[in-house]
């Protein structure tokens, strides 16, 4: 078992002890194991495609994009109008994807240093790219770098899961969610994985 796998196991055990509500979700769902991804371009493309649409719609569009471009930065940078229409991408997201692709065409290792940076600096670096906001950067931290203490208060799935599981009558406000998530420190990422799992609805 790798050090990361040991940390995730420890995180899961700690969350079960800390939070009976989340502990029940964890026990019902079973272990979630994740390892860092090394294809940063594909990870960021997936997050951009998934912005502000359902997980199901994002998976469908991303599948077509993969089929037509192999998620190759050169191919994505050269997408034409006919292909874009066939994939189902919005003009805005195409502009974001092409801008991202241009960074990788210019330098394939452009973001390789991110794994060595603290979370806040990773976010600061990524949001310099057109179309990458804080949410996308947080997804990168949680699913690509597998940083274990990240929380995304603006994520609709997390908001719905917390509302449902913890009996809120209305969606908690952003500031309230941030405070609420502190109970899961230093394992807020792992807690979030299970919150999404409770909805059977997880970003990529």
Beta strands, then each sheet from edge to edge (+ up, - down):
end
